[in-house]
Amino acid sequence: MRHSLLNKAILLITICLASVLFYSYSAKNYYIHGDALGYYLYLPSTFIYHNLKHTENLPQDKGINPGLIEDLKQSASHKTPIGYTLLQYTYGVALMESPFFFITHGYEKWFGKHPTGYSDPYNLMLIIASLTYAILGLFIVYKILRNYFTDTQSLLGVLLIFWATNMLWFSMFQGGMAHIPLFFLYASLMLLTIKLYRKPGAVLFFGVGFVAGLITIIRPVDILCLIIPLFYNVYNKNTLLQRIQFIKEYRYKMLLAIVAFFVPIVPQLLVWKELAGSYIFYSYGDQSFNWGHPKIIEGLFYFSNGWLPYAPVMVFAIVGIFIRHRRKEWVLTLFVLLPLYIYVIYCWYCYNYINGLGSRPMIHMYPLLAIPLCAFMSYLAGRKLYIKVAFATVCLFFVAMNIGYCIQKSLRILDSEQSNMAYNLEMLFKFRVNYNDLVVNDVAEWQPDTNKITRIAILGCELFDDSVSAHFVPFSSFGGKYAYHITDEEHSPHLKIKYNKEQFKDAKWLKCSGRFLNTSAPDYFKHLLVVSSGDKLWKAVRIENKIAYVANSSTREIAIEDYELITWGYVYFYIRVPHNLKDGDDIDLYVWNTGKRELYLDDLCMELYK
């Protein structure tokens, strides 16, 4: 008993220390935006502004961030069939956040501050809410694990889930998302299920139904959570027959669970009826599932927000699924729920789930995956010392790597949804980017050491010296030279060269370059310097952040999405010469103006190096 209390104290202390360690990042960098804003809007719209039918209508004189107001106006451009604004998200996360909201709002009003619902205390409140549910969820998972494993194994299991996966990011850096409350609810559902089959009382039937209903209304596809109470402790013919008998014996209490399931769902049905005219309404518009083409490999393994690259410790949990050791109660649940869940979430049109760190929905499965993770550790407990030391070393490396990812993302030098393996390895334990890092982030190729390569030939250059066209404008800083002026066209003129095997035979690198001046903030749409050759080659680099790096070369404290205005910058990158090109193939170099914004360019060049 004393040992168990010590482990719980260690769990709480380490999470509190983590909170202190990362407070400076989360507190000063976080603001309500994206999905978190969509979930949260129910609270200020209902209890402060009473504008749930038109959430975009916010007062201009309350000190609310103008950018937030503008975002809401843009998101309200699509109305329901009866003319109201309807939040894309359901109200479940707001319900989970409501205790923290009311405390914060009461504090702001009591001390005469700014109870706008969108000021810094409310931002911080979302982080506190997420961290609170993370701590509660971890304690519940620990309690579940103690049914099957030792104190130490259970403690290590929950600590690895927190420290070595993307749960750390969403617990403290990006509050307000649905995934940490869902982690807590899945853990609660598992614990209630265990208790229900030990002592099937009415309160437990109601609790299982209510929690499953709350999970479902927060994220409707997570209705799959019903597999947990249905399949728990079913692992052979006898236990299946026992389950059927259990359902028959407690059929009336099962009805109570069904009623409880709909209790948290009914309010959302009423909201849809009031704002959309129908009790059932699909609020995600043209965002949908592609059931015939799931992106399972990409979702699990790609560094562009895949699951395992940002939670590699879960590889041990996957291996643990196949270790038949003290987890027979969960074997069918694991083998049914996990594959089905993976299939469903990676059928979503945005399978890499932007706005976060790693594959966000898989966090919901961590309470369940904690069991095979600890099963794997239990298996290793009987192995030789050097195997256990190796495992501990790998786990510590994963923890350090995950902390590094969180710091990098908070510094805005890791954008995981657009990252790649080469960039992540290049930036491992680095907290400042250089020019080559920015290039690797775009082209997914390590850049050569320029001191060790030699130029073979200049394949071609477009100097834009023809002053006849209206696109050509003089620049005094160029000594009277002309530059090409892009406005709303999608592509610049192409620099084309023909591939010649004889000319390219000694070459290893193709260098592409140009000079550019950007005049407006890029937002999501960037200017890209592209080299392509049909379906055999396509590489592109973002122009704006390279100009920013050149312009800030004295400090070089820049982020991936930084940009510099009204400043000329030399942008270049190297790619390995493709081996699949044939004589006569065109190689094109051009600017892709994805946002159709103004840009000046000059001196597009392609060169060969060996």
C-alpha positions, -999 to +999 in steps of 0.1 A: +000+000+000+028+024+009+046+015-023+015+023-043+010+057-027+047+065-034+042+057-071+011+079-072+031+107-056+059+103-081+034+104-110+018+136-097+052+153-089+067+145-123+037+160-141+038+191-119+075+195-126+067+191-163+041+219-159+066+242-144+093+233-169+070+242-199+050+269-183+069+297-201+062+281-235+025+273-230+015+304-211+029+330-234+025+314-267-009+298-265-041+315-276-075+301-285-076+292-322-085+265-347-104+235-334-100+245-298-118+278-305-146+259-323-151+236-293-149+264-268-173+289-285-203+273-270-194+287-236-189+325-242-216+324-269-242+309-244-232+325-211-217+359-220-228+371-254-260+351-259-252+349-296-252+311-303-272+316-334-246+341-348-214+334-330-195+358-353-214+388-338-189+400-311-186+435-297-158+456-311-151+475-279-143+447-255-106+443-263-112+410-281-084+402-306-095+416-340-079+385-357-102+362-337-133+383-347-122+382-383-117+344-381-152+340-367-167+361-395-150+340-421-161+307-405-197+320-405-199+325-442-218+292-446-253+293-430-277+266-421-308+260-442-327+284-419-301+311-420-282+307-387-245+301-380-239+266-367-207+256-351-190+228-370-181+211-337-204+195-311-208+208-276-192+180-256-157+195-252-173+227-240-192+207-214-160+192-201-144+227-200-174+244-183-162+240-147-129+257-156-148+284-176-171+293-148-143+295-123-123+318-146-153+339-155-162+343-119-127+354-110-126+379-138-160+394-127-152+394-090-119+413-094-133+437-120-110+425-148-120+417-184-146+389-185-147+388-223-143+350-225-113+355-248-086+372-227-054+356-214-069+340-183-093+321-205-065+310-227-046+297-197-078+281-184-079+258-215-044+246-207-052+240-171-083+221-181-063+199-205-036+192-179-062+184-153-079+158-175-045+144-184-036+140-147-069+124-138-068+102-169-033+090-160-043+082-125-072+062-138-050+043-162-026+036-134-054+022-113-065+000-143-030-013-148-026-023-112-051-050-118-026-068-140+009-055-134+032-045-106+033-010-091+065-002-109+054-015-143+021+004-140+039+036-130+064+033-159+035+027-183+016+059-175+048+079-174+058+067-208+024+075-222+027+111-209+064+118-215+071+098-247+040+105-268+022+134-283+000+134-252+026+157-237+020+184-263-018+184-261-017+183-223+003+214-218+011+232-250-021+231-271-050+231-246-087+230-256-085+202-281-108+172-277-082+145-274-071+149-237-107+149-224-114+119-246-083+102-231-098+108-197-132+095-208-118+063-224-099+056-192-130+062-172-150+039-195-125+011-191-125+014-153-163+016-151-165-015-173-142-035-150-162-025-120-195-032-138-187-068-145-175-073-109-205-058-093-233-050-118-252-022-100-275+004-115-251+033-109-224+016-129-247+007-158-257+044-159-221+055-157-209+033-185-238+045-207-233+081-199-195+081-205-199+063-238-226+088-248-203+117-239-175+102-259-198+098-289-211+133-288-177+148-285-165+128-316-193+108-332-169+082-349-158+073-314-191+055-309-167+026-315-159+030-278-190+007-272-167-022-281-150-018-247-180-027-225-194-052-250-162-072-255-143-068-222-134-101-206-146-121-237-118-143-249-132-178-255-164-197-261-172-200-224-168-162-217-189-154-248-217-176-234-213-159-200-216-125-217-248-135-234-262-148-201-251-115-184-270-094-210-301-116-205-299-114-167-294-076-165-315-066-196-334-040-176-303-024-163-289-025-199-319-004-208-308+021-182-274+022-198-290+029-232-310+058-217-279+071-201-261+069-234-285+094-249-285+118-220-255+138-233-265+134-269-300+149-266-288+185-260-269+184-292-299+172-311-319+201-298-291+226-308-292+211-344-330+214-345-329+250-333-301+262-356-304+239-386-340+229-386-333+191-382-325+169-352-297+152-372-275+176-392-240+170-407-221+202-398-189+194-415-200+203-450-179+188-477-154+173-452-160+136-453-146+101-451-132+082-481-141+047-470-126+030-501-091+046-498-079+048-462-044+063-457-033+038-431+004+037-440+006+074-442-013+080-410+007+055-390+042+060-403+047+093-422+066+121-405+040+145-418+019+141-386+018+104-386+013+085-354+044+064-346+071+091-356+057+112-328+049+084-304+075+058-312+072+042-277+039+028-289+058+003-310+064-016-278+026-015-271+019-030-305+044-058-299+028-062-265-006-070-281+009-103-292+023-112-258-003-133-241+005-122-206-020-111-179-043-093-204-067-119-216-096-098-205-087-072-231-075-094-260-107-093-280-112-056-274-077-049-286-080-071-317-114-057-327-113-020-316-078-010-325-078-021-362-113-008-368-104+025-351-073+029-372-092+022-404-119+047-395-097+076-385-074+073-416-104+073-439-110+109-430-102+133-458-075+150-438-059+118-426-028+136-411-050+157-388-033+191-391-030+215-362-011+196-336+018+172-331+014+137-345-018+118-352-041+133-326-070+107-326-047+079-315-044+096-281-079+082-274-065+047-276-037+052-251-056+040-221-062+007-239-027+005-254-012+010-219-021-026-212+000-042-240+027-016-233+029-029-197+026-064-209+057-059-230+076-045-199+064-074-178+078-098-204+111-080-203+112-082-165+123-118-169+150-111-194+187-105-189+199-073-175+214-059-207+181-063-224+163-043-197+191-016-198+187-014-236+150-010-233+153+017-206+179+036-228+156+035-258+127+048-237+148+077-223+158+086-258+121+086-269+113+109-239+141+133-248+131+133-284+094+140-276+104+169-253+126+182-280+097+180-305+075+200-281+101+227-276+107+229-313+070+232-321+066+259-295+095+278-310+078+273-344+108+255-359+088+222-363+056+221-383+049+185-380+021+184-405+045+195-432+076+178-419+096+148-432+120+122-418+151+140-432+142+172-414+133+156-381+166+138-381+184+169-392+169+189-363+171+162-336+179+181-303+185+213-322+166+245-313+176+269-340+173+264-378+199+273-404+193+278-441+199+242-451+174+231-424+147+252-440+155+236-474+155+201-460+121+208-445+108+215-480+125+190-502+132+161-478+168+158-490+199+165-470+219+193-486+255+189-496+285+205-480+293+233-504+330+231-496+331+196-509+313+199-543+324+215-576+303+232-602+304+214-636+282+237-657+256+264-657+227+248-675+208+280-680+197+313-665+167+336-671+179+371-663+146+389-672+164+417-691+136+422-717+121+455-708+094+455-734+068+435-714+048+452-687+059+425-663+095+438-665+102+466-640+135+484-633+152+482-599+177+509-591+193+486-565+202+463-595+220+492-612+192+497-637+185+460-642+150+447-647+131+421-626+100+401-634+068+413-616+042+386-608+007+398-597-022+374-599-009+348-624-003+313-610+031+306-626+061+326-635+078+321-669+096+287-670+133+282-673+135+250-694+166+229-701+169+195-719+183+166-700+214+152-717+228+120-703+263+128-715+263+162-699+249+150-666+270+118-663+294+131-637+269+152-619+255+144-585+236+176-577+213+200-595+213+235-580+182+257-585+183+293-575+168+328-580+164+362-564+131+373-550+113+402-533+080+395-514+055+423-507+027+407-487+022+383-458+019+347-472-006+332-446-013+296-457-004+302-493+033+305-502+054+313-532+072+282-542+103+278-563+097+246-582+118+222-603+100+195-622+102+171-650+068+156-658+060+128-633+097+120-628+106+149-606+089+175-585+106+194-557+097+228-543+109+252-516+091+280-499+105+314-509+094+336-480+112+319-451+144+317-471+143+355-476+136+359-439+167+339-431+189+359-454+175+392-441+181+381-404+214+364-410+229+383-380+206+368-355+191+339-374+164+335-348+136+327-373+107+302-374+096+280-403+067+303-412+086+336-409+088+360-438+104+394-447+088+421-468+104+444-494+137+427-491+156+410-519+168+375-510+189+349-528+171+315-526+187+283-537+185+246-531+202+214-542+186+181-552+202+149-563+201+144-600+173+119-606+183+086-622+150+081-641+154+110-665+159+102-702+176+122-730+153+150-742+133+153-710+124+189-700+135+201-666+116+232-656+123+258-630+096+283-621+077+300-594+043+286-584+023+315-571-001+295-549-018+325-533-018+346-565+001+374-546+026+399-558+063+389-561+094+402-579+119+377-592+152+377-611+181+355-621+164+320-622+193+296-627+200+259-629+236+245-623+252+211-622+276+200-594+296+170-586 
